[in-house]
Amino acid sequence: MPLPHVLLSAAVSLDGYLDDGGPERLLLSSPADFERVDEVRARADAILVGAGTVRADNPRLLVNSAKRRAARVAAGEAEYPLKVTVSGSGELDPAARFWHTGGEKALLTTDDGARRARALGIRAEIVSLGTALDWHAALEYLHDRRGVRRLMVEGGGSVHTQLLQQELADELHLVLAPLLVGDPAAPRLFGPGAYQSGRLRLVESRRIEDVVLMRYRPTAPGTGVRVAAADRHWLALACELAELCPPSDTAFSVGAVVVAADGSELARGHSREGGDAVVHAEEAALAKIAPDDPRLARATVYSSLEPCARRASRPAPCARLILDAGVRRVVTAWREPDTFVTEPDGSGVLAAGGADVVVLPAFEARATAPNRHLER
């Protein structure tokens, strides 16, 4: 199911703490960084915090700039993003500022939590996700029922930890403040547990007064049919590569990327690359990797179009090339139509060869865009 783009936002001390142990909130960001956060909030469809943050910080979570709010309204959006909190118990203070400022609010909770929240008179849309909290269900609800495409998550540490451990976070905005806390009882940004393998990719590093903003994205693919946030990033890149293809009336424009299990990019390619009028994207990418590279066995091929099962231009179709390379996971955006061959079924060939095939239809529009001329 399509999910929102999930952005985790946090500020931490040099030793990894979100706050100290004192009664007042420790301000880690600088004034200029608070202004940046306000800008990020204004671009979000919804802002989410955990119930612990509502209880401890009593936040308002507003877009403070009148100019940014006016721009949202001019664009046909609500003045404020939807405010969301998540609580298994539903035991929240109905007088908290969270409920009485800004625009619409939603509480995602359990069956028992929904009964408690209604009895308390919580002023929000109260949504039960069942007998237990489920982050997939929560994100699907926000995407499908509330139209949330970009979700900003501002804490607390347990929420950030869970979303990262379940590979649901698409990017991390981390601000490092020049402070040391050193209190073992103070809240930390991330808790212990199993996180994704591989290194996160640093996409930006910027000094903002006396703090440093670092933006990271996960890179490690999912396994089997399980979709990780990084799968969406790599498939988006494959769709971008498809736009580089020289146009053709006799072949699709396709982009492909081969990624190792640790998130390292092994190769990329696109249709008709390098002046070869008949080369396919997956073929071009695989040709750049040594056949005996041991990383291929656990790699993922991302292709904007389902790898072909039959072709006239070369002896081996791309589905066979992928299997022969030892790759056993393919992520694609679009099943091949019968424009050039009848009953194409590259996914069937791959599955028969022991490969897992994942289709992410949320990317179909981007994958088909370079091929619109073939519909005439």
Secondary structure as the mmCIF struct_conf table of DSSP 4:
data_model
#
loop_
_struct_conf.conf_type_id
_struct_conf.id
_struct_conf.beg_label_comp_id
_struct_conf.beg_label_asym_id
_struct_conf.beg_label_seq_id
_struct_conf.end_label_comp_id
_struct_conf.end_label_asym_id
_struct_conf.end_label_seq_id
HELX_LH_PP_P HELX_LH_PP_P1 PRO A 4 PRO A 4
STRN STRN1 HIS A 5 VAL A 12
TURN_TY1_P TURN_TY1_P1 LEU A 14 ASP A 15
BEND BEND1 GLY A 16 GLY A 16
STRN STRN2 TYR A 17 TYR A 17
BEND BEND2 LEU A 18 LEU A 18
BEND BEND3 GLY A 21 GLU A 24
HELX_LH_PP_P HELX_LH_PP_P2 ARG A 25 LEU A 26
BEND BEND4 SER A 29 SER A 29
HELX_RH_AL_P HELX_RH_AL_P1 PRO A 31 ARG A 43
BEND BEND5 ASP A 45 ASP A 45
STRN STRN3 ALA A 46 GLY A 50
HELX_RH_AL_P HELX_RH_AL_P2 ALA A 51 ASP A 57
HELX_RH_AL_P HELX_RH_AL_P3 ALA A 66 ALA A 74
TURN_TY1_P TURN_TY1_P2 ALA A 75 GLY A 76
BEND BEND6 GLU A 77 GLU A 77
BEND BEND7 GLU A 79 TYR A 80
HELX_LH_PP_P HELX_LH_PP_P3 PRO A 81 PRO A 81
STRN STRN4 LEU A 82 VAL A 86
BEND BEND8 GLY A 88 SER A 89
TURN_TY1_P TURN_TY1_P3 PRO A 94 ALA A 95
BEND BEND9 ALA A 96 ALA A 96
HELX_RH_AL_P HELX_RH_AL_P4 ARG A 97 HIS A 100
BEND BEND10 THR A 101 GLY A 103
STRN STRN5 LYS A 105 THR A 109
HELX_RH_AL_P HELX_RH_AL_P5 ASP A 111 LEU A 120
TURN_TY1_P TURN_TY1_P4 GLY A 121 GLY A 121
BEND BEND11 ALA A 124 ALA A 124
STRN STRN6 GLU A 125 SER A 128
BEND BEND12 GLY A 130 ALA A 132
HELX_RH_AL_P HELX_RH_AL_P6 TRP A 135 ASP A 144
TURN_TY1_P TURN_TY1_P5 ARG A 145 ARG A 146
BEND BEND13 ARG A 149 ARG A 149
STRN STRN7 ARG A 150 VAL A 153
HELX_RH_AL_P HELX_RH_AL_P7 GLY A 157 GLN A 165
TURN_TY1_P TURN_TY1_P6 GLN A 166 GLU A 167
BEND BEND14 ASP A 170 ASP A 170
STRN STRN8 GLU A 171 LEU A 176
BEND BEND15 PRO A 178 PRO A 178
TURN_TY1_P TURN_TY1_P7 PRO A 184 ALA A 185
BEND BEND16 ALA A 186 ALA A 186
STRN STRN9 ARG A 188 ARG A 188
BEND BEND17 LEU A 189 PHE A 190
BEND BEND18 PRO A 192 GLY A 193
BEND BEND19 SER A 197 GLY A 198
HELX_LH_PP_P HELX_LH_PP_P4 ARG A 199 LEU A 200
STRN STRN10 ARG A 201 ILE A 208
TURN_TY1_P TURN_TY1_P8 GLU A 209 ASP A 210
STRN STRN11 VAL A 211 ARG A 217
TURN_TY1_P TURN_TY1_P9 GLY A 224 VAL A 225
HELX_RH_AL_P HELX_RH_AL_P8 ALA A 229 ALA A 242
TURN_TY1_P TURN_TY1_P10 GLU A 243 LEU A 244
BEND BEND20 CYS A 245 CYS A 245
HELX_LH_PP_P HELX_LH_PP_P5 PRO A 246 PRO A 247
BEND BEND21 ASP A 249 ALA A 251
STRN STRN12 GLY A 255 VAL A 259
TURN_TY1_P TURN_TY1_P11 ALA A 261 ASP A 262
BEND BEND22 GLY A 263 GLY A 263
STRN STRN13 GLU A 265 HIS A 270
TURN_TY1_P TURN_TY1_P12 SER A 271 ARG A 272
HELX_RH_3T_P HELX_RH_3T_P1 GLU A 273 GLY A 275
TURN_TY1_P TURN_TY1_P13 ALA A 277 VAL A 278
HELX_RH_AL_P HELX_RH_AL_P9 ALA A 281 LEU A 286
TURN_TY1_P TURN_TY1_P14 ALA A 287 LYS A 288
BEND BEND23 ILE A 289 ILE A 289
TURN_TY1_P TURN_TY1_P15 PRO A 291 ASP A 292
HELX_RH_3T_P HELX_RH_3T_P2 PRO A 294 ARG A 298
STRN STRN14 THR A 300 SER A 303
BEND BEND24 SER A 304 LEU A 305
HELX_LH_PP_P HELX_LH_PP_P6 GLU A 306 CYS A 308
BEND BEND25 ALA A 309 ALA A 309
BEND BEND26 ALA A 312 ALA A 316
HELX_RH_AL_P HELX_RH_AL_P10 CYS A 318 ASP A 324
TURN_TY1_P TURN_TY1_P16 ALA A 325 GLY A 326
STRN STRN15 ARG A 329 THR A 332
BEND BEND27 ALA A 333 ALA A 333
HELX_LH_PP_P HELX_LH_PP_P7 ARG A 335 PRO A 337
TURN_TY1_P TURN_TY1_P17 ASP A 338 THR A 339
BEND BEND28 PHE A 340 GLU A 343
HELX_RH_AL_P HELX_RH_AL_P11 GLY A 346 ALA A 352
TURN_TY1_P TURN_TY1_P18 GLY A 353 GLY A 354
STRN STRN16 ASP A 356 VAL A 359
HELX_RH_3T_P HELX_RH_3T_P3 PRO A 361 PHE A 363
HELX_RH_AL_P HELX_RH_AL_P12 GLU A 364 THR A 368
HELX_RH_3T_P HELX_RH_3T_P4 ALA A 369 GLU A 375
#
